[in-house]
Amino acid sequence: MQAATGFPFYICDSYVILLQITQDMRYCLLIFVWMPFCTNAQQTYEDSVSLYLKKYVAEHEVVTGADKEKMKFYPVTKLYRITAAFKQKENSPWFWMNTSGKEKKQYRVYGELSFKVHDTAVTLQVYQSRSLLGSEKYKDYLFIPFTDKTSGSETYGGGRYIDLVLADIVNNSYTIDFNKAYNPYCAYTAGYNCPIPPQENDLPVAIKAGELNFMKH
């Protein structure tokens, strides 16, 4: 006959207690080992994005010299790394997207992303460039221009961009990382034809991640 703990009755009570304590300590040890692992994983993600942004600043072709110090970003947070459901739009027509200059650029809606931000359900259209489609090097490139409640105040009024490639979409889902959202060249200087995010990509929430407004002075 055995006790409810699974230990035989013939084992003395003090030994049973000792074994139970030993088991409890083992579980506690597992918890303490797991917690640093989770913390390190979080730090690794933040560090990897920080390195990505440092490289982005260092290799920027428009902002040069001491002006690179004026390129600022929100603190990196995993809250804005969101897995979205993707739905491709077949045979979507080409259209001319307005730009900050006189020249329009031709795109089509490749698909739609659906996800939640701050418990708000939102969608973003993913666009494909007709000119890049003819390039062997860039034919797989896709483009997400967007505005949000920070546009024109904390971030550039003309919106921000996120780039991706076809291979980033897996099993009809895409992990959108707003920490990597960047400004178009028009945020820094005049003379460029930067696509203006269509109204359908104006998010009704504040995306406090990615690149901040460029302070020219």
N, C-alpha and C positions, 0 to 999 in steps of 0.2 A: 504494500500500500504506500502511496506517495502523497506528499503534501501538495497543495495547489500550485506551489512554485515549481513542482517537478522534481524536488529533492526528496530522497527517501527519508522516512521518519527516524531511522536509526542513526542518522547523522546528528551530532549534537547541535543545539540551537546556535551557539556562538559561531560554529563553522558555517552554518547556513547563512547567517548574517554577514560573515566575512565574504562569502562567495557572492552574495547579492551586492555588497558594496563594491567588490571588484568588478562586477559586470557594469554597475552604474558608472564607475570611473572610466571603464573602457568606452562607454557610449559618450561620456563627456569629452574624453580625449578625441574621439572621432569628430565631435562637433567643433572643438577648438582647432583641429587640423583643417577642417573644411572651411571655417570662417576666414582664415588668412588666404586660402586658395581663392575664395570668392572675391576678396578684397584685391588680391593681385591681378585677377582677371579684369576687374573694373579698371585698375590702374593701367594695365596693359592696353586696354581699348583707348583710354584717354590719352595715354602717351603716344599711341600709334597715330591718332588723329592730330595731335599737337605736332608731331613730326611731319605729317602730311601738309599741314598748314604752313609750317616753317619752310618747307620745300616750295610750296606754292608761292610764298612771298619772295623767296630767294630767286626763283626762276621767272618772276613776273616780267613781261616784256614791255609794259607801258610805264609802270611805276618803277623808278630807278633811284639809286643813290640813297640819300638821307630820307627821301620821301617814303621809302619802304617802312620806316618806323611809324608812319601815320596809318598804316593798314592794321586795323584792329578787328577783333573777333569776340563773340560771346564766349564765356567759359564753356568748354566742351562738356556735354552731358549726354548720357545714354538715353535720357528721356526723349530726345529728338532723333533717335535712331529707331525707325518704325517699320515694321513689316507690313506691306500693303498688298492687297489683292489686285492682280492685274488682269484686265480683260482686253484682248486685242480687238481692234476695229478693222474688219476686213473691207477692202476696196474703198477706203476713205478718200475723198477727193482732195486734190492739191488746192491750196489757197495761198494768197499773198499776205504774209504777216507784216504788219506795220513795224517800222523801226524808228529809231531816234533821228535818223537822217531822211534824205529824200528817196533813198533806194529801199524798196520792199524786198523781202526774201520769201521764197516759196517753201512751204511746209505742208505736211498733212498730219492728221491725228493718227498716230500709230496704235495707241491704246489708252486705257484709262486706269488710274490707280485709285483704289478706295481704301480709306483707313480712318482712324480716329486720332484727333489731337485734343488734349484736355477734355476728353469725353464728348467731343464734337465730331460727328461724322462728316468727312470732307472727301472731295475728289480732286484729282489733278490729271490733266491731259498730258500725255507723252507725245512729243512731236518728232517727226523724221524729216530731215532736210533733203530736198530734191537734188541740190547741187552736190552734197556729200555722198548721196546714193550712187553717184557716178564715179566715185573715187574708190579704188581697191583698198586703200589704207583706212578710209573713214566710213565705208558703206554700212558698217554695223553700229555707227554712233547714233544715239538718241538724245533728246534734249527736253528738259523740264524748266521752262521759265515760269516764275510765279511772283505774286505780290502777296502781302499779308498786312496785318494791323500795325506792324512796325514800319512799313514802307513810307518814306517821306519824313520820318522822325528819327528813329534809331538806325534805320537801314536806308539804303539808296531808294529814292522814290520811283525809279524806273524798274524796280524789281531785281530779283536775283536769279541765278541759274544753278541747275544741277545737271551734270552730264552722266550718261550711262551708256553701256553697250548691250547688244542683244543678249549676250551670254550672262548678263547680270540678272536677267529674268529667268527664274527657275520654278518649274511647277506652278506656273500662273501666279507667281508672287515676286515682289521685289522689295528689298530692304532699302528704304530711302533714308539717307543720312543727312539731315539738315545742318549738321555741324560742318559739312563740306560745301554748303551753299556759298556761292561766290558772286562778286559784283561784275557786271559787264564793263568793258573798257570805257564806256561813256560815263561811268561814275567818277572817272579820274580826269578825263580831258575830252574836248570836243573833237569832231572830225570822224567819228565812227558811226556805222549804221548798225546799232544794237537792236535786236528784236525786242519789241515791247510785249510783255506777257498779255495774252488775250484775257478778256474779262472772265472767261470760264476758269481761269487759273488764279483768280483773286481769292485767297483764302480768308474766311471770316474769323480767323484766330490770329494771335500774335505768335510768330515763330522766332523765339529768342534763342537762336542758334545760327552759327555761320558768320559770315562777314558783316561787319558794321559799316555804317556810312563813312566814306573817306573824308577826313577833315583836311581840306586843301590848305588851310591857313593855320 
